[in-house]
Amino acid sequence: MKIDLETLRLLMRIGAFVELITVIIGTFYFYKYKNTALKYILLLFWYTVINDLLGVFYLRGGIITDYNAIIYNIYNVISFTYLLLLYRHYIQNKIHKKAILLFSIIYLISFVINGFFENYLIKHQRFPYIIAAIFLVISISLYFIEILNSQKVLNAKRNLLFWISVGFLIFFVGNLPFRILTNYYLHLADATISFLVKLTLTIIMNICFIIGFIWSDKKQQY
């Protein structure tokens, strides 16, 4: 099974369109979380839309996927670092806060070291991405554990970070196995299965974000 270039462009546009709807809704409801640390996540979501539109543009120009790697590698460094520090900010347990800070440092070091083995200008980062995704899943899990063991669980569904966390957790838990087996899928099926799974997970993730923006309570942005 192989996706032709035109179909790939269409699917990437669909993904970017869903992200655009999410960020527009997030902007509309910005007043709910503008006075919290979550206010910067709107910038990340806008950055995500712009980055993915650039990815489509490179394909439109006939450039093969690896040659838009640099924009995604830069995006991953910024997004993973921000998200890890975001959870460090919201988590109260001091040991967990130190662990997440250590996660951030290890990820950045792995990114630098891996750059000596993979050319980030033309190759998507592999091992640093996997490391960061695992660390982020752990950080989100620590956040959920802390919520479950506190009174905050009573209003968790009205909290924006809760829905953002659900979205990211679904995406990375679902996508990680395919990233770990990237080489296998590249040779077996031109990464088609991996791409379709990622697109599906992206849509589900953004639906979670949208629910959070709409349903969250301004008073519950702890």
BAFI-3210 file (N, C-alpha, C; in Angstrom, 3 decimals, decimal comma, padded with zeros to 6 digits):
// residues 222
n [1|2|3|4|5|6|7|8|9|10|11|12|13|14|15|16|17|18|19|20|21|22|23|24|25|26|27|28|29|30|31|32|33|34|35|36|37|38|39|40|41|42|43|44|45|46|47|48|49|50|51|52|53|54|55|56|57|58|59|60|61|62|63|64|65|66|67|68|69|70|71|72|73|74|75|76|77|78|79|80|81|82|83|84|85|86|87|88|89|90|91|92|93|94|95|96|97|98|99|100|101|102|103|104|105|106|107|108|109|110|111|112|113|114|115|116|117|118|119|120|121|122|123|124|125|126|127|128|129|130|131|132|133|134|135|136|137|138|139|140|141|142|143|144|145|146|147|148|149|150|151|152|153|154|155|156|157|158|159|160|161|162|163|164|165|166|167|168|169|170|171|172|173|174|175|176|177|178|179|180|181|182|183|184|185|186|187|188|189|190|191|192|193|194|195|196|197|198|199|200|201|202|203|204|205|206|207|208|209|210|211|212|213|214|215|216|217|218|219|220|221|222]
n.u [000,846|000,615|000,786|000,043|001,610|-000,227|-002,446|-001,225|-000,642|-003,277|-004,232|-002,475|-003,273|-005,829|-005,224|-003,866|-005,957|-007,759|-006,172|-006,049|-008,727|-008,864|-007,015|-008,181|-010,557|-009,351|-008,201|-010,468|-011,517|-009,586|-009,672|-010,293|-008,015|-005,970|-004,601|-002,983|-000,365|-000,893|-001,401|000,592|000,432|-001,248|000,282|002,024|000,235|-000,545|001,920|002,249|000,304|001,266|003,738|003,020|001,661|003,776|005,109|003,381|003,698|006,364|006,125|004,441|006,172|007,567|009,538|011,107|009,989|011,999|013,366|011,940|012,561|014,064|012,384|010,572|012,201|013,192|010,770|010,017|011,962|011,341|008,595|008,517|010,252|008,925|006,453|007,245|008,303|006,013|004,373|006,013|005,699|003,014|002,778|002,925|004,421|007,649|009,747|008,897|008,848|011,582|012,368|011,120|012,398|014,932|014,335|013,913|016,479|017,975|016,729|017,369|020,151|020,389|019,390|021,332|023,642|022,797|022,719|025,237|025,243|023,040|021,934|020,288|019,250|018,247|017,207|014,718|014,594|015,070|015,713|015,950|013,339|011,774|012,727|011,964|009,174|008,497|009,293|007,491|005,025|005,347|005,466|002,915|001,431|002,249|001,100|-001,645|-001,818|-001,310|-003,521|-005,604|-005,155|-005,966|-008,225|-008,757|-009,587|-012,318|-013,180|-011,867|-012,640|-013,515|-011,361|-008,894|-006,233|-006,457|-007,896|-006,174|-004,032|-005,151|-005,494|-002,806|-001,733|-003,164|-002,309|000,558|000,949|-000,311|001,159|003,840|004,710|004,852|006,743|008,958|009,289|009,986|011,911|011,248|008,635|009,116|010,530|008,800|006,212|006,318|005,908|003,219|001,119|001,928|001,758|-001,026|-002,073|-000,947|-002,199|-004,888|-004,705|-003,907|-006,181|-008,019|-006,686|-006,832|-009,569|-009,966|-008,613|-010,272|-012,666|-011,755|-011,182|-013,751|-015,401|-014,126|-013,834|-013,428|-012,680|-011,419|-008,778|-006,345]
n.v [-001,197|002,120|005,647|008,053|011,113|013,272|012,455|012,306|015,006|015,972|014,648|015,688|018,333|018,089|017,322|019,661|021,473|020,629|021,177|023,932|024,702|023,978|025,777|028,220|028,068|027,827|030,342|031,942|031,256|032,181|033,902|032,386|031,161|032,969|034,144|032,248|029,718|028,262|029,923|030,182|027,951|028,347|029,761|027,731|026,000|027,575|027,763|025,086|024,735|026,509|025,337|022,790|023,549|024,608|022,227|020,977|022,775|022,348|019,776|020,359|021,719|019,693|018,561|015,923|014,061|013,899|016,269|018,272|017,991|019,588|021,681|020,302|019,106|021,308|022,210|020,042|020,144|022,608|022,256|019,859|020,554|022,762|021,574|019,646|021,322|022,701|020,789|020,336|022,736|022,655|020,349|019,413|017,837|017,693|015,930|014,794|017,077|017,650|015,373|015,702|017,986|016,912|015,101|016,896|017,976|015,678|014,990|017,226|016,997|014,520|015,190|016,952|015,284|013,230|014,620|014,459|012,094|011,912|013,852|016,656|018,417|017,062|014,723|013,297|013,568|010,710|008,883|010,923|011,956|009,758|009,377|011,837|011,703|009,485|010,457|012,569|011,245|009,932|012,177|013,290|011,201|011,322|013,737|013,081|011,148|012,715|014,406|012,561|011,825|013,926|016,624|017,891|016,204|016,131|018,229|017,891|017,399|019,797|021,254|022,765|021,876|019,201|018,069|018,690|017,147|014,568|014,445|014,640|012,367|010,226|010,578|010,261|007,765|006,143|006,677|006,211|003,391|003,090|004,990|003,914|001,663|002,689|002,277|-000,288|000,053|001,907|000,438|-001,657|-000,700|001,863|003,677|004,194|003,103|003,988|006,765|007,142|006,278|008,191|010,492|009,949|009,812|012,414|013,869|012,902|013,769|016,565|016,926|016,403|018,624|020,684|020,107|020,642|023,431|024,488|023,366|023,735|025,396|028,729|029,239|026,979|026,645|025,466]
n.w [000,000|-000,954|-000,752|-003,148|-004,312|-004,629|-003,129|-000,648|-000,208|-000,025|002,287|004,176|004,080|005,131|007,756|008,573|008,325|010,310|012,534|012,243|012,689|015,362|016,561|015,993|017,471|019,957|020,147|020,218|022,702|024,368|026,532|028,743|029,707|029,659|031,748|032,839|032,929|030,731|028,636|026,765|025,258|023,189|021,366|020,657|019,352|017,166|015,934|015,290|013,281|011,278|010,799|009,795|007,503|006,073|005,652|003,838|001,758|000,970|-000,067|-002,159|-003,734|-004,805|-003,332|-001,681|001,210|003,269|002,948|004,122|006,633|008,413|009,324|010,857|012,734|014,174|015,137|016,798|018,846|020,076|020,789|022,372|024,482|025,575|026,378|028,262|030,256|030,842|032,128|034,289|035,581|036,437|037,979|041,393|043,146|044,400|043,821|041,441|039,865|039,692|038,325|035,835|034,937|034,635|032,612|030,504|030,151|029,504|027,101|025,430|025,395|024,148|021,674|020,686|020,655|018,927|016,613|015,533|014,257|012,626|009,917|010,516|008,727|006,572|007,533|009,550|013,061|015,044|017,334|019,412|019,277|020,058|022,658|023,859|023,523|025,100|027,608|027,806|027,887|030,328|032,017|031,656|032,705|035,384|036,035|035,821|037,827|040,071|039,990|040,355|042,964|044,485|045,480|043,175|041,206|041,150|039,591|037,252|034,587|033,725|033,264|031,274|030,847|031,492|029,308|027,223|028,004|027,830|025,055|024,071|025,312|024,141|021,494|021,552|022,839|021,005|018,685|019,206|019,012|016,231|015,516|016,763|015,256|012,830|010,722|009,880|008,857|006,857|004,924|004,460|003,788|002,715|004,750|004,851|006,447|008,971|008,574|008,111|010,536|012,220|011,235|011,867|014,676|015,154|014,455|016,381|018,689|018,374|018,516|021,198|022,231|021,310|022,659|025,229|025,091|024,658|026,689|029,101|032,281|033,222|035,844|036,625|035,879|037,038]
ca.u [000,000|001,439|000,031|000,673|001,943|-001,418|-003,232|-000,471|-000,886|-004,653|-004,327|-001,754|-004,130|-006,914|-004,647|-003,597|-007,255|-008,258|-005,357|-006,433|-009,994|-008,540|-006,343|-009,156|-011,409|-008,503|-008,045|-011,761|-011,696|-008,325|-009,957|-010,421|-006,720|-004,955|-003,851|-002,337|000,796|-001,387|-001,581|001,615|000,149|-001,894|001,372|002,500|-000,738|-000,403|003,196|002,008|-000,427|002,185|004,764|002,448|001,385|005,074|005,370|002,605|004,311|007,559|005,678|003,899|007,311|008,184|010,668|010,765|009,665|013,162|013,893|011,278|012,907|014,606|011,328|009,957|013,181|013,163|009,466|010,034|012,770|010,591|007,347|008,787|010,831|007,858|005,457|007,848|008,387|004,633|003,945|006,824|005,097|001,727|002,918|003,310|005,392|008,991|010,556|008,432|009,297|013,000|012,469|010,736|013,500|015,977|013,865|014,152|017,922|018,393|016,238|018,156|021,482|020,263|019,198|022,640|024,534|022,302|023,004|026,514|025,028|021,994|021,908|018,949|018,778|017,560|016,707|013,902|015,188|014,385|015,900|015,551|011,883|011,266|013,079|011,121|007,783|008,381|009,361|006,252|003,987|005,574|005,110|001,452|000,956|002,483|000,072|-002,918|-001,725|-001,435|-004,909|-006,431|-004,913|-006,301|-009,601|-008,884|-010,203|-013,757|-013,445|-010,857|-013,220|-013,766|-010,043|-008,321|-005,026|-006,892|-008,231|-004,937|-003,252|-005,794|-005,170|-001,393|-001,497|-003,685|-001,467|001,904|000,868|-000,662|002,142|005,177|005,126|005,171|008,015|010,006|009,463|010,026|012,680|010,475|007,524|009,644|010,910|007,711|005,013|006,519|005,424|001,821|000,337|002,348|001,225|-002,475|-002,302|-000,610|-003,254|-006,066|-004,419|-003,869|-007,576|-008,568|-006,019|-007,373|-010,944|-009,810|-008,260|-011,467|-013,557|-011,185|-011,366|-015,172|-016,047|-013,397|-014,337|-012,384|-012,279|-010,783|-007,479|-005,274]
ca.v [000,000|003,326|006,863|008,888|012,448|014,105|012,002|012,706|016,436|016,147|014,200|016,659|019,520|017,766|017,417|021,071|022,143|020,288|021,942|025,336|024,850|023,909|026,984|029,311|027,912|028,150|031,796|032,495|031,020|032,529|034,609|031,422|030,721|033,982|034,507|031,042|029,270|027,640|030,913|030,014|026,785|028,853|030,055|026,441|025,477|028,364|027,328|023,766|024,936|027,111|024,343|021,750|024,162|024,649|020,863|020,783|023,617|021,666|018,682|020,986|022,088|018,492|018,165|014,688|014,257|014,131|017,615|019,231|017,495|020,628|022,453|019,439|018,902|022,518|022,196|019,043|020,645|023,660|021,752|018,911|021,277|023,557|020,717|019,069|022,382|023,029|019,829|020,600|023,897|022,335|019,279|019,949|016,966|018,211|014,883|014,689|018,294|017,464|014,320|016,263|018,862|016,004|014,613|017,962|018,069|014,459|015,089|018,211|016,425|013,469|015,861|017,469|014,158|012,521|015,452|014,049|010,844|012,153|015,220|017,166|019,207|016,195|013,518|013,517|012,994|009,466|008,527|012,015|012,041|008,650|009,684|012,938|011,240|008,633|011,351|013,345|010,310|009,752|013,433|013,381|010,186|011,882|014,774|012,405|010,517|013,772|014,853|011,506|011,754|015,208|017,073|018,451|015,210|016,405|019,200|017,680|017,450|021,199|021,889|022,717|021,050|017,805|017,644|018,760|015,974|013,395|014,465|014,296|010,988|009,359|010,698|009,706|006,329|005,480|006,909|005,757|002,101|003,261|005,700|002,984|000,720|003,510|001,638|-001,442|000,498|002,574|-000,558|-002,567|-000,120|003,277|004,436|004,553|002,759|004,898|008,094|007,131|006,197|009,495|011,433|009,620|010,218|013,879|014,331|012,592|014,663|017,919|016,900|016,552|020,021|021,493|019,870|021,367|024,874|024,827|022,882|024,104|026,497|029,725|029,177|025,693|026,568|025,310]
ca.w [000,000|-001,079|-001,020|-004,169|-003,834|-004,569|-001,979|000,534|-000,030|000,423|003,670|004,994|004,159|006,061|009,084|008,858|008,465|011,647|013,476|012,111|013,395|016,791|017,034|015,912|018,653|021,098|020,176|020,621|024,139|025,036|027,778|029,830|030,236|029,340|032,945|033,353|032,153|029,499|027,575|025,732|024,428|021,979|020,437|020,167|018,400|015,932|015,361|014,713|012,024|010,308|010,490|008,940|006,204|005,413|005,216|002,605|000,727|000,478|-000,930|-003,361|-004,555|-005,336|-002,511|-000,986|002,615|004,113|002,796|005,005|007,965|009,274|009,981|011,873|013,804|014,990|015,812|017,870|019,965|020,756|021,366|023,464|025,615|026,190|027,023|029,470|031,260|031,221|033,149|035,486|036,236|037,054|038,959|042,695|043,794|044,133|043,189|040,056|039,172|039,393|037,322|034,538|034,527|034,166|031,313|029,517|029,923|028,792|025,723|024,691|025,201|023,129|020,382|020,253|020,355|017,756|015,447|014,969|013,535|011,630|009,412|010,785|007,592|005,610|008,190|010,739|014,272|015,406|018,737|020,310|019,280|020,874|024,048|024,324|023,581|026,293|028,769|027,874|028,342|031,769|032,679|031,641|033,655|036,718|036,208|036,076|039,156|041,068|039,958|040,930|044,399|045,105|045,299|041,823|040,332|041,093|038,523|036,211|033,247|033,377|033,215|029,934|030,816|031,513|027,945|026,441|028,418|027,223|023,630|023,869|025,746|023,081|020,301|021,697|023,122|019,756|017,630|019,594|018,434|014,817|015,429|017,154|014,141|011,615|009,654|009,411|008,034|005,668|003,930|004,154|003,191|002,443|005,908|004,638|007,635|010,028|008,267|008,300|011,978|012,782|010,844|012,678|016,052|015,162|014,453|017,713|019,633|018,227|019,026|022,651|022,483|021,063|023,807|026,357|024,909|024,759|027,904|030,322|033,087|033,476|037,246|036,911|035,186|038,025]
c.u [000,874|000,556|000,766|000,806|000,711|-002,299|-002,555|-000,681|-002,282|-004,800|-003,614|-002,560|-005,268|-006,420|-004,413|-004,904|-007,850|-007,490|-005,734|-007,753|-009,752|-007,966|-007,257|-010,081|-010,619|-008,299|-009,326|-011,974|-010,447|-008,546|-010,031|-009,078|-005,600|-004,106|-003,171|-001,133|000,376|-001,527|-000,575|001,348|-000,563|-000,853|001,920|001,549|-000,707|000,877|003,032|001,320|000,503|003,227|004,234|002,077|002,676|005,449|004,636|003,230|005,541|007,190|005,149|005,028|008,062|009,370|010,277|010,687|010,878|013,662|013,018|011,563|013,332|013,509|010,647|010,925|013,227|011,867|009,464|010,815|011,975|009,372|007,584|009,331|009,764|006,888|006,005|007,911|006,996|004,144|004,766|006,230|003,846|001,808|003,493|004,403|006,818|009,892|010,185|008,867|010,772|013,199|012,156|011,798|014,651|015,611|014,191|015,628|018,426|017,960|017,096|019,572|021,439|020,098|020,528|023,558|024,101|022,568|024,339|026,375|023,949|022,012|020,494|018,398|017,952|016,974|015,893|014,567|014,377|014,508|015,551|014,028|011,282|011,520|012,154|009,668|007,552|008,384|008,062|005,092|004,112|005,126|003,599|000,853|001,127|001,452|-001,267|-002,928|-001,929|-002,876|-005,821|-006,301|-005,189|-007,769|-009,847|-009,587|-011,697|-014,122|-012,505|-011,418|-013,533|-012,464|-009,412|-007,108|-005,372|-007,142|-007,023|-004,083|-003,820|-005,432|-003,740|-001,108|-001,975|-002,756|-000,137|001,902|000,540|000,412|003,522|005,581|005,530|006,469|009,175|010,320|009,545|010,751|011,911|009,377|007,997|009,954|009,731|006,578|005,120|005,943|003,957|000,974|000,655|001,754|-000,275|-002,837|-002,040|-001,682|-004,508|-005,886|-004,390|-005,277|-008,213|-007,994|-006,620|-008,827|-010,925|-009,487|-009,497|-012,460|-013,066|-011,413|-012,821|-015,738|-015,362|-013,994|-013,189|-011,847|-011,498|-009,410|-006,330|-004,017]
c.v [001,237|004,517|007,674|010,313|013,333|013,739|012,408|014,180|016,688|015,776|015,166|017,942|019,300|017,890|018,861|021,838|021,878|021,078|023,421|025,605|024,874|025,224|028,200|029,272|028,260|029,639|032,459|032,377|031,374|033,198|033,655|031,109|031,734|034,377|033,314|030,694|028,635|028,630|030,721|028,817|027,208|029,198|028,762|025,878|026,256|027,971|025,975|023,883|025,471|026,101|023,277|022,288|024,307|023,271|020,539|021,567|022,954|020,510|019,238|021,359|020,889|018,019|016,941|014,942|014,589|015,567|018,683|018,857|018,611|021,384|021,625|019,171|020,103|022,568|021,231|019,520|021,673|023,094|020,799|019,620|022,076|022,674|020,078|020,103|022,813|022,085|019,980|021,758|023,501|021,229|019,838|019,133|017,377|017,189|014,744|015,905|018,170|016,412|014,869|017,228|018,031|015,425|015,624|018,045|016,872|014,527|016,048|017,701|015,349|014,071|016,358|016,322|013,445|013,300|015,124|012,784|010,964|013,614|015,765|018,038|018,361|014,928|013,890|012,858|011,763|009,184|009,677|012,159|010,975|008,905|010,757|012,497|010,364|009,486|012,145|012,476|010,095|011,001|013,610|012,395|010,670|012,955|014,135|011,747|011,559|014,276|013,846|011,424|013,067|015,542|017,627|017,499|015,474|017,349|019,035|017,854|018,873|021,982|021,697|021,801|019,566|017,308|017,700|017,536|014,692|013,299|014,050|012,844|009,997|009,375|009,976|008,220|005,554|005,566|006,329|004,407|002,216|004,038|004,796|002,018|001,433|002,814|000,477|-000,996|001,219|001,567|-001,436|-001,906|001,376|004,174|004,831|004,294|003,723|006,288|008,168|007,059|007,553|010,529|011,214|010,087|011,740|014,451|014,101|013,536|016,064|018,013|017,065|018,001|020,917|021,354|020,666|022,864|025,280|024,527|023,347|025,338|027,450|029,636|027,905|025,541|026,511|024,802]
c.w [000,000|-001,424|-002,080|-003,636|-003,680|-003,372|-000,683|000,828|000,531|001,897|004,614|005,138|005,148|007,499|009,503|009,079|009,848|012,706|013,440|012,835|014,905|017,290|016,946|017,129|019,910|021,264|020,665|022,132|024,946|026,395|028,978|030,488|030,007|030,537|033,592|032,476|030,833|028,340|026,440|024,826|023,147|020,922|019,828|019,119|017,082|015,191|014,670|013,355|010,944|009,852|009,535|007,562|005,394|004,885|003,928|001,468|000,121|-000,432|-002,249|-004,320|-005,100|-004,535|-001,701|000,513|003,476|004,039|003,454|006,449|008,900|010,010|011,074|013,029|014,745|015,797|016,996|019,086|020,773|021,478|022,531|024,699|026,344|026,971|028,303|030,592|031,726|032,322|034,431|036,272|037,018|038,098|040,261|043,388|043,410|043,443|041,717|039,236|038,772|038,295|035,932|034,031|033,980|032,804|030,218|029,146|029,118|027,329|024,902|024,425|024,116|021,738|019,826|019,831|019,080|016,466|014,791|014,117|012,454|011,217|009,553|009,655|006,627|006,229|009,430|011,939|014,671|016,896|019,687|020,403|020,193|022,351|024,616|024,471|024,806|027,555|028,924|028,361|029,858|032,536|032,747|032,641|035,088|037,039|036,551|037,460|040,254|041,145|040,648|042,445|045,117|044,870|043,900|040,866|040,157|039,955|037,331|034,803|032,793|033,260|031,843|029,859|030,831|030,098|027,018|026,736|027,824|025,745|023,350|024,240|024,685|021,875|020,469|022,041|021,844|018,693|017,927|018,989|016,972|014,627|015,795|016,025|012,799|010,464|009,036|008,458|006,773|004,573|003,510|003,390|002,954|003,538|005,782|005,878|008,768|009,823|008,536|009,787|012,624|012,459|011,691|014,120|016,186|015,228|015,818|018,759|019,570|018,657|020,543|023,006|022,356|022,208|025,011|026,262|025,160|026,142|029,183|030,980|033,388|034,892|037,572|036,245|036,180|037,376]
res [m|k|i|d|l|e|t|l|r|l|l|m|r|i|g|a|f|v|e|l|i|t|v|i|i|g|t|f|y|f|y|k|y|k|n|t|a|l|k|y|i|l|l|l|f|w|y|t|v|i|n|d|l|l|g|v|f|y|l|r|g|g|i|i|t|d|y|n|a|i|i|y|n|i|y|n|v|i|s|f|t|y|l|l|l|l|y|r|h|y|i|q|n|k|i|h|k|k|a|i|l|l|f|s|i|i|y|l|i|s|f|v|i|n|g|f|f|e|n|y|l|i|k|h|q|r|f|p|y|i|i|a|a|i|f|l|v|i|s|i|s|l|y|f|i|e|i|l|n|s|q|k|v|l|n|a|k|r|n|l|l|f|w|i|s|v|g|f|l|i|f|f|v|g|n|l|p|f|r|i|l|t|n|y|y|l|h|l|a|d|a|t|i|s|f|l|v|k|l|t|l|t|i|i|m|n|i|c|f|i|i|g|f|i|w|s|d|k|k|q|q|y]
***
